[in-house]
Amino acid sequence: MCGFTGIVNFEKDISNDISIIRNMLEKLSKRGPDEDGLYFSKHANLGHKRLSIIDIENGKQPMSVRIDEVTYTIVYNGQLYNTEEIRNILIENGFKFKGHSDTEVLLKAYIFYGKDVCKHLNGIFAFAIWNDKKGEIFVARDHFGIKPLYYTIIDNNFIFASEIKAILQHPHCKPILNKQGICELFGIGPSHTPGLSPFKGILELEPASFIVYNRECFRKEEYWKLETKQHTDDLEQTCDKIRYLLKDSVEKQLVSDVPIGTLLSGGLDSSIISKYASDYYKEKYGEKLKTFSVDYVDQEKNFVKNDFQPNTDNYYIDLMVNFLGTEHKKIVLDTPELFGSLKDAMIARDFPGMADVDSSYLLFFQNLKKDITVTLSGECSDEIFGGYPWYFREDSLNSNTFPWSIAILERQNILNKDIANEISLKEYIDKRYNESLSKVEFLDNDTEDNKMHRKLIYLTSNWFMQTLLDRTDRMCMFNGFEVRVPFCDYRIVEYAWNIPWEMKAYKGREKGLLRYAFEGILPEEVVYRKKSPYPKTHNPNYMQIVKKELSKIMENKEAPINNILNRDYILEIIETEGNAFSRPWFGQLMTGPQLMAYLIQVNMWLEKYNPKIEL
């Protein structure tokens, strides 16, 4: 796991621009605390910050290979899970290897397969490869955008990096917030439209895409997408296939030369991952698996049951720890540190995020880093197997918008009058919503119910899931830590996509099929536990802290947030402790205190990045 950056300019010699690439690279230090490396040439400069996971000695980057008088140089962030399969194919075709790193395998796979290389990869990755003879850069990103990659083109410079903060260090790149950026922050945020960022001109390379750039062309292509096909397996065959794919995915993702563990919330998804990982560790090493969970000070005392969070995790965690016999550690976070980490969480993400959930993640991974460097998480199951409430709630099914963000009028009202007159958030949201839906493919024999749920699953996988994956990557990499997501194996997503809704929602339950598939494998109480999201704090002190801080911001006439937002409405939100904003800002849990924390992050972001506002 790492961070990288690069500059390509075909119009002038940039080999002496050492300070620029160094300054850009320094902004990625959190992603790669172990070592760094630079590559300079006439038209391409590359930089890399490394978190050493595999082949610590021989996996150094930038890595160069010279074959047939051509030098290929790679910078790479990620982990391939089919490294050995590819290595064997390459050996059969005459390639030799110095070490066992996946970096060397990826570089030589590109030399062998060319631009089709991503079609042969299973893993999480973003990378750039420079061909010095052709004068060409190849840049690519994994199937689901688990690893980030941003770019811009300005003054003949093609500038790219793992995070936006690095791009903004280039002297030609200035932060600008235009109408589209405001729509992204307040209409879509904390999510974002795939391919965009809040900053004018700074783009995201979409998942499952690559760029080829040389003197003649700049070409972006998609190398993979979900294909709609008839599902021919019956119920039992489908369960067998799901179990096989999940077991294989987990075992492939346990490869590491540094300590590894799993996250265990006592929910179905993390329990499945931990079960397969625990079995593997016992069989291969005769060792107990390390598992970890998060909790908050006085959570049991302050917990308030709701439709989205029906119970706390502790009982189920203890149940699974005893069932699996893992070596478990609980990380308990307190309210002041949750608030105190809001700014770091915003900086890690480069824009406002999911408030205390982000800061909780950041602190959680900070603590885990003391024991392990890599963990497996159960994220992405809800998206592909139908786990969210909006797959079943009539108000969500009939909302005709993103079901995790239906408070459109309230979002519009949060803008100040002048900006609100210039911008219709609803028009922007509708545009993005319809653009996405136009890409969904149906079968001729799809029922209306199946069509509706296919749309929802597509939207959730391409928007909501991206937000969660982005959150996980930034919060863990800010701590030099790696999180892997076995449910996000593209083979599992492909297979699940075509399972009919009536089978997926077996017996009318969220993730009904997945529950049925693990009957008798996991404890029944865990299998049929009602879906519960990543826990937020219920401590009333958190409300008071964010309320006080947001009030202080609103009292400051110079606070930049006052140039964009409706001050009277924010004061009403503060006064009513969030009740003036009647529905969650985003997802299931971003209600009163989380909304106020989001607005605090917006102000922090405006102060830190100081974007020029263009309307």
C-alpha positions in Angstrom: 0.0 0.0 0.0 1.5 3.3 -1.0 1.0 6.7 -2.5 2.4 8.0 -5.8 2.4 11.0 -8.0 3.7 12.0 -11.4 4.1 14.7 -14.0 4.3 14.2 -17.8 5.1 17.1 -20.1 6.0 16.6 -23.8 6.6 20.3 -24.5 9.6 20.9 -22.3 12.3 19.2 -20.3 11.1 18.7 -16.7 14.0 16.5 -15.6 15.4 19.3 -13.4 12.0 20.1 -11.7 13.1 18.1 -8.7 11.6 20.4 -6.0 8.1 20.2 -7.6 7.8 16.4 -7.5 9.4 16.3 -4.1 6.8 18.8 -2.7 4.0 16.8 -4.3 5.3 13.5 -2.9 5.8 14.9 0.6 2.0 15.4 0.8 1.6 11.6 0.5 3.9 10.7 3.4 1.0 9.3 5.5 0.3 6.7 2.8 3.9 5.5 2.7 5.8 5.9 5.9 8.5 3.2 5.2 10.5 4.7 2.3 10.3 6.9 -0.8 11.7 7.0 -4.3 11.9 9.3 -7.3 12.4 8.8 -11.1 13.4 11.7 -13.4 13.5 11.9 -17.2 13.2 14.5 -19.8 9.4 14.3 -20.1 8.2 12.3 -17.1 8.9 12.6 -13.4 7.5 10.0 -10.9 7.4 9.8 -7.2 6.5 7.0 -4.7 5.9 6.7 -1.0 5.9 3.1 0.2 4.1 1.1 2.9 6.0 -2.2 2.8 3.7 -5.2 2.8 5.1 -7.8 0.3 8.8 -8.5 -0.5 10.1 -5.6 1.6 13.6 -5.7 0.1 12.8 -6.3 -3.6 9.6 -4.3 -4.0 11.1 -0.8 -3.9 9.7 1.8 -6.2 9.8 3.5 -8.7 10.7 0.1 -10.3 12.3 0.0 -13.7 12.8 -3.0 -16.1 14.7 -2.8 -19.4 13.6 -5.2 -22.1 14.5 -5.0 -25.8 16.1 -1.5 -25.4 12.9 -0.1 -23.8 12.9 1.0 -20.1 9.5 0.6 -18.4 9.1 2.3 -15.0 6.2 1.8 -12.6 4.7 3.5 -9.5 2.0 1.4 -7.9 -0.4 1.5 -5.0 -2.3 -1.7 -4.2 -2.1 -5.5 -3.9 -2.7 -8.2 -6.5 -4.5 -11.3 -5.3 -3.6 -13.4 -8.3 0.1 -12.6 -8.3 1.3 -16.2 -8.5 -1.1 -17.2 -11.3 0.2 -14.3 -13.4 3.8 -14.9 -12.4 3.5 -18.5 -13.7 2.1 -17.4 -17.0 4.9 -14.9 -17.4 7.6 -17.5 -16.5 6.1 -19.8 -19.2 6.6 -16.9 -21.6 10.3 -16.4 -20.8 10.1 -13.7 -18.0 12.5 -13.9 -15.0 12.0 -12.4 -11.6 14.4 -11.0 -9.0 12.0 -11.2 -6.0 8.4 -12.1 -5.1 6.8 -8.7 -5.0 3.5 -8.1 -6.9 5.0 -4.8 -8.2 7.5 -6.7 -10.4 4.8 -9.1 -11.6 2.5 -6.2 -12.5 5.2 -4.3 -14.4 6.1 -7.4 -16.4 2.5 -8.3 -17.0 2.0 -4.9 -18.6 5.0 -5.5 -20.8 3.4 -8.8 -21.8 -0.2 -7.9 -22.1 0.0 -4.1 -23.0 -3.2 -2.1 -22.4 -5.2 -5.3 -21.8 -3.2 -6.0 -18.6 -6.1 -4.9 -16.2 -8.3 -7.7 -17.7 -6.0 -10.2 -16.1 -5.7 -8.6 -12.7 -7.6 -9.5 -9.5 -6.9 -7.0 -6.7 -6.9 -3.5 -5.5 -4.7 -1.2 -7.6 -3.8 2.2 -9.1 -0.6 2.5 -11.0 1.3 4.4 -13.7 3.8 2.9 -16.1 6.2 5.1 -18.2 7.6 3.8 -21.5 10.7 5.8 -22.2 11.1 4.8 -25.8 7.6 5.5 -26.9 7.2 8.5 -24.6 4.0 7.1 -23.2 2.3 6.9 -19.8 -0.2 4.2 -19.0 -2.4 4.9 -15.9 -5.0 2.5 -14.5 -7.3 1.9 -11.6 -9.0 -1.2 -10.1 -12.5 -2.5 -10.9 -14.2 -0.6 -8.0 -11.9 2.2 -7.3 -10.7 0.8 -4.0 -7.4 2.6 -4.6 -7.7 6.3 -5.4 -6.3 8.2 -8.4 -6.8 11.8 -9.5 -5.4 13.8 -12.4 -5.5 17.2 -14.1 -4.1 18.6 -17.4 -2.9 22.2 -17.1 -0.3 24.2 -19.1 0.8 21.0 -21.0 1.3 19.2 -17.8 -0.5 15.9 -17.1 -0.4 15.7 -13.3 -1.6 12.7 -11.4 -1.5 11.5 -7.8 -3.1 9.1 -5.2 -4.6 12.1 -3.5 -5.7 15.6 -4.5 -3.5 17.3 -1.9 -0.4 16.2 -3.9 -1.8 17.7 -7.2 -2.5 21.0 -5.5 1.3 21.3 -4.7 2.0 21.8 -8.4 2.6 25.5 -8.9 0.3 25.6 -11.9 -2.6 24.0 -10.1 -4.9 26.3 -7.9 -7.9 25.2 -5.9 -11.1 26.6 -7.4 -14.7 25.9 -6.3 -17.2 26.5 -9.1 -20.9 25.8 -9.4 -20.3 22.1 -10.1 -18.1 21.9 -7.0 -20.8 23.5 -4.9 -23.3 21.0 -6.3 -20.9 18.2 -5.5 -20.4 19.3 -1.9 -23.9 20.1 -1.0 -26.0 18.1 -3.5 -24.0 14.9 -3.6 -21.6 15.1 -0.6 -20.1 13.4 1.2 -20.3 11.2 -1.9 -19.1 12.5 -5.2 -19.9 11.8 -8.9 -17.5 9.1 -10.2 -14.9 10.9 -12.3 -15.2 14.3 -10.5 -14.0 16.1 -7.4 -15.1 19.3 -5.8 -12.1 21.2 -7.3 -12.5 22.6 -10.8 -10.4 20.8 -13.3 -9.2 18.0 -11.0 -10.7 14.8 -12.1 -10.9 11.3 -10.7 -9.9 8.3 -12.9 -13.1 6.3 -12.8 -13.0 2.7 -11.5 -12.3 0.0 -14.1 -10.6 2.6 -16.4 -7.2 3.4 -17.9 -5.6 6.3 -19.6 -3.0 6.2 -22.4 -1.2 9.5 -22.9 1.5 10.3 -25.5 2.4 13.1 -28.0 -0.4 12.0 -30.3 -3.3 11.4 -28.0 -4.9 11.4 -24.6 -7.2 8.4 -24.5 -9.4 7.1 -21.6 -11.1 3.7 -21.8 -13.2 1.4 -19.6 -11.8 -2.2 -19.4 -14.6 -3.8 -17.4 -18.2 -3.4 -16.6 -21.1 -5.4 -15.2 -22.7 -7.6 -17.8 -26.4 -8.5 -17.4 -27.0 -12.2 -18.1 -29.5 -14.9 -17.2 -28.8 -16.5 -13.9 -29.1 -20.2 -14.4 -28.1 -21.7 -11.1 -30.8 -22.9 -8.7 -30.8 -21.9 -5.0 -28.4 -24.5 -3.7 -26.0 -24.1 -6.6 -26.0 -20.4 -6.0 -25.2 -20.8 -2.3 -22.4 -23.2 -3.2 -20.9 -20.7 -5.7 -21.1 -17.8 -3.2 -19.4 -19.8 -0.5 -16.6 -21.0 -2.9 -16.0 -17.4 -4.2 -15.9 -15.9 -0.7 -13.6 -18.5 0.7 -11.3 -18.1 -2.3 -11.4 -14.3 -2.1 -10.6 -14.3 1.7 -7.7 -16.8 1.4 -6.2 -14.9 -1.6 -6.3 -11.7 0.5 -4.5 -13.1 3.5 -1.2 -13.0 1.6 1.1 -10.7 3.6 4.7 -10.4 4.9 3.5 -8.3 7.8 1.0 -9.0 10.6 -2.7 -9.3 9.5 -6.1 -9.6 11.1 -9.8 -9.0 10.5 -12.5 -6.5 11.6 -15.2 -8.2 13.6 -18.5 -6.4 14.4 -20.6 -9.5 15.1 -22.6 -8.8 11.9 -23.1 -11.3 9.2 -20.5 -10.0 6.8 -17.5 -9.5 9.1 -18.4 -12.9 10.7 -18.2 -14.7 7.3 -14.8 -13.1 6.6 -13.5 -13.9 10.0 -14.7 -17.5 9.8 -12.8 -18.2 6.6 -9.7 -16.3 7.8 -9.7 -18.1 11.1 -10.1 -21.5 9.5 -7.2 -20.7 7.1 -4.9 -19.5 9.9 -5.6 -22.6 12.0 -5.0 -25.0 9.1 -1.9 -23.3 7.6 -0.2 -21.8 10.7 -1.8 -23.5 13.7 -2.4 -20.0 15.0 -5.3 -17.9 16.3 -6.6 -15.2 14.0 -6.4 -11.6 15.4 -9.7 -9.8 15.3 -10.7 -6.3 16.2 -13.8 -4.2 17.0 -14.6 -0.6 17.8 -16.7 0.8 20.6 -17.3 4.1 22.3 -17.2 5.2 26.0 -20.6 4.7 27.6 -22.1 3.4 24.4 -24.3 0.8 26.1 -25.6 3.4 28.6 -26.4 6.0 25.9 -27.5 3.8 23.0 -30.9 4.7 21.5 -32.4 2.1 19.3 -33.7 3.1 15.9 -34.8 1.6 12.6 -31.3 1.7 11.2 -29.3 0.7 14.3 -31.5 -1.8 16.3 -28.9 -3.0 18.8 -25.2 -2.7 19.8 -22.5 -5.0 18.7 -20.9 -6.3 21.9 -23.1 -9.4 22.5 -22.6 -10.7 19.0 -18.9 -9.9 19.0 -18.4 -12.0 22.1 -20.5 -14.8 20.5 -18.3 -14.9 17.4 -15.0 -14.6 19.4 -16.0 -17.6 21.4 -17.2 -19.5 18.4 -14.0 -18.9 16.4 -11.5 -18.8 19.2 -9.8 -15.7 17.9 -7.5 -13.4 19.7 -9.7 -10.3 20.0 -9.1 -6.7 20.9 -11.7 -4.0 21.4 -10.8 -0.4 20.6 -12.8 2.0 22.8 -12.9 5.6 21.6 -14.0 8.7 23.6 -16.0 11.7 22.5 -13.3 14.4 22.7 -11.0 12.5 20.4 -13.8 11.8 17.9 -14.3 15.6 17.6 -10.6 16.3 17.7 -10.0 14.1 14.7 -12.6 15.8 12.4 -9.9 18.0 10.8 -7.5 15.2 10.2 -10.3 13.1 8.7 -11.1 15.9 6.4 -7.5 16.4 5.4 -7.1 12.7 4.8 -10.1 12.8 2.4 -9.3 16.2 0.9 -13.0 17.2 1.4 -15.7 16.9 4.0 -16.7 13.4 4.7 -19.0 11.3 7.0 -18.1 13.4 10.1 -17.6 11.3 13.2 -17.8 8.0 11.3 -14.7 9.1 9.3 -12.9 10.3 12.5 -13.9 7.0 14.2 -12.3 5.0 11.3 -9.2 7.1 11.4 -8.7 6.6 15.2 -9.7 2.9 14.9 -7.0 2.2 12.3 -4.5 4.3 14.2 -4.9 2.0 17.2 -4.9 -1.2 15.0 -1.5 -0.1 13.5 0.0 -0.9 17.0 -0.7 -4.6 16.4 -1.1 -5.3 12.7 -0.5 -3.6 9.3 -3.2 -5.2 7.2 -6.8 -6.1 8.0 -9.8 -7.6 6.1 -13.2 -5.9 6.3 -16.7 -7.1 5.6 -17.6 -3.9 3.6 -19.5 -4.1 0.2 -21.7 -7.0 1.0 -24.8 -4.8 1.7 -24.4 -3.2 -1.7 -24.3 -6.4 -3.8 -26.5 -8.7 -1.7 -29.3 -6.3 -0.8 -28.6 -5.3 2.8 -29.7 -1.7 3.0 -33.1 -0.6 4.3 -33.7 1.3 1.1 -34.0 -1.9 -0.9 -37.2 -2.6 1.1 -38.6 0.8 2.1 -41.4 2.1 -0.1 -40.3 5.8 0.4 -36.9 4.9 -0.9 -38.0 2.7 -3.7 -40.3 5.5 -4.9 -38.0 8.5 -4.2 -36.7 8.8 -7.8 -33.4 9.9 -6.5 -30.4 8.5 -4.6 -32.2 6.6 -1.8 -29.4 7.4 0.8 -29.8 11.1 0.2 -33.5 12.1 -0.2 -33.5 15.3 1.7 -33.1 17.4 -1.5 -35.2 20.4 -0.4 -33.3 20.6 2.9 -30.0 20.5 1.0 -31.1 23.3 -1.3 -32.2 25.4 1.7 -28.8 25.2 3.3 -27.3 27.4 0.5 -27.4 31.1 1.0 -29.9 33.1 -1.1 -27.5 34.4 -3.7 -26.0 31.0 -4.4 -29.4 29.3 -4.2 -30.6 31.6 -7.0 -27.7 30.6 -9.2 -27.8 26.8 -8.4 -30.5 24.2 -8.4 -29.2 21.2 -6.5 -32.2 19.2 -7.6 -31.5 19.7 -11.3 -27.9 18.7 -10.7 -28.8 15.6 -8.6 -31.5 14.6 -11.2 -28.9 14.9 -14.0 -26.4 12.6 -12.2 -29.1 10.2 -11.1 -30.5 9.8 -14.7 -27.0 9.6 -16.2 -26.3 6.6 -14.0 -29.6 4.9 -14.6 -29.1 5.1 -18.3 -26.2 2.7 -18.0 -28.2 -0.1 -16.4 -28.8 -3.1 -18.6 -31.9 -5.3 -18.2 -33.0 -8.7 -19.4 -36.1 -9.0 -21.6 -37.7 -11.2 -18.9 -36.8 -9.1 -15.9 -39.8 -8.4 -13.8 -40.6 -4.9 -12.8 -39.5 -5.7 -9.2 -36.2 -7.1 -10.5 -35.7 -4.0 -12.7 -36.3 -1.7 -9.8 -33.9 -3.5 -7.6 -31.3 -3.9 -10.3 -31.4 -0.1 -10.6 -31.0 0.3 -6.9 -28.1 -2.1 -6.7 -26.4 -0.4 -9.6 -26.7 3.0 -8.0 -25.7 1.8 -4.6 -22.6 -0.1 -5.9 -21.4 2.8 -8.1 -22.1 5.7 -5.7 -22.7 4.7 -2.1 -20.2 1.9 -2.1 -17.6 4.2 -3.7 -18.1 6.6 -0.8 -17.5 3.9 1.8 -14.5 2.5 -0.1 -13.0 6.0 -0.4 -13.6 6.6 3.3 -11.9 3.4 4.2 -8.8 3.9 2.0 -8.2 7.5 3.2 -8.7 6.8 6.9 -6.5 3.7 6.9 -3.8 5.1 4.6 -3.6 8.2 6.7 -2.2 5.8 9.3 0.0 3.8 7.0 -2.4 0.9 7.3 -4.1 -1.3 4.7 -7.7 -2.5 4.6 -8.8 -5.3 2.2 -12.4 -6.0 1.2 -13.0 -9.6 0.1 -16.6 -9.0 -0.9 -15.4 -6.6 -3.5 -13.7 -9.3 -5.5 -15.0 -8.5 -9.1 -15.9 -12.2 -9.5 -18.3 -12.0 -6.6 -19.8 -8.8 -7.8 -20.3 -10.1 -11.3 -22.0 -13.3 -10.0 -24.2 -11.5 -7.5 -25.3 -8.9 -10.1 -27.3 -11.4 -12.0 -28.9 -13.3 -9.1 -32.6 -12.4 -9.3 -34.0 -10.2 -6.6 -36.5 -12.7 -5.3 -33.6 -15.1 -4.7 -31.3 -12.4 -3.3 -34.0 -11.3 -0.8 -34.8 -15.0 0.1 -37.7 -15.2 2.6 -38.1 -11.4 2.3 -35.0 -10.6 4.4 -32.3 -8.2 3.7 -29.3 -10.4 2.4 -31.7 -13.4 2.7 -29.7 -15.5 0.3 -26.4 -14.8 2.1 -28.0 -15.6 5.4 -29.4 -18.9 4.0 -26.0 -19.8 2.5 -24.3 -19.6 5.9 -26.9 -21.5 8.0 -25.1 -24.1 10.0 -21.7 -22.5 9.3 -22.2 -19.5 11.6 -24.2 -19.3 14.9 -27.9 -18.8 14.1 -28.1 -15.6 16.2 -25.4 -14.1 13.9 -26.9 -15.4 10.7 -30.3 -13.8 11.4 -29.2 -10.7 13.3 -30.9 -7.6 11.9 -28.6 -5.5 9.7 -26.7 -2.9 11.8 -24.3 -0.4 10.3 -20.9 0.7 11.5 -21.6 2.1 14.9 -21.8 5.9 15.5 -21.5 7.3 19.0 -24.7 7.9 20.9 -22.9 10.0 23.6 -24.9 13.2 24.2 -21.7 15.0 24.9 -20.8 14.7 21.2 -24.0 16.7 20.3 -23.0 19.4 22.8 -19.4 19.6 21.5 -20.4 20.0 17.8 -23.2 22.3 18.7 -20.9 24.6 20.6 -18.2 24.5 17.9 -20.7 25.3 15.0 -22.2 28.1 17.1 -18.7 29.6 17.5 -18.2 29.4 13.7 -21.5 31.1 13.0 -20.6 33.9 15.4 -17.5 34.6 13.4 -18.6 36.8 10.5 -15.2 36.1 8.8 -15.8 32.3 8.8 -15.7 31.2 5.1 -18.8 29.0 5.5 -20.9 32.2 5.8 -20.1 33.1 2.2 -21.8 30.0 0.9 -24.5 28.8 3.4 -27.8 30.1 4.8 -26.8 31.4 8.2 -30.4 31.5 9.5 -31.0 27.9 8.6 -27.8 26.8 10.2 -28.7 28.6 13.4 -32.1 26.9 13.4 -30.3 23.5 13.0 -28.1 24.4 16.0 -31.0 25.6 18.1 -33.1 22.4 17.4 -30.0 20.1 17.7 -30.4 19.0 14.2 -34.2 18.5 14.2 -34.8 21.3 11.7 -33.1 19.1 9.2 -35.7 16.3 9.4 -34.1 13.5 7.5 -30.6 12.1 7.5 -28.1 14.2 5.5 -26.6 11.0 4.0 -27.1 7.3 4.5 -28.7 6.0 7.6 -26.8 7.7 10.5 -25.9 11.3 9.5 -28.6 13.0 11.5 -28.3 16.1 13.8 -24.8 15.9 15.4 -23.3 14.3 12.3 -24.8 17.0 10.0 -23.4 19.7 12.3 -20.0 18.0 12.3 -20.2 17.9 8.4 -20.8 21.7 8.4 -17.8 22.1 10.7 -15.7 20.1 8.3 -16.9 22.3 5.4 -15.7 25.3 7.2 -12.4 23.6 8.0 -12.1 22.6 4.4 -12.7 26.2 3.2 -10.1 27.5 5.6 -7.5 24.8 4.9 -7.7 24.6 1.1 -8.9 28.2 0.6 -10.5 27.6 -2.9 -11.3 30.6 -5.1 -15.0 30.6 -5.6 -16.2 31.0 -9.1 -20.0 31.4 -9.8 
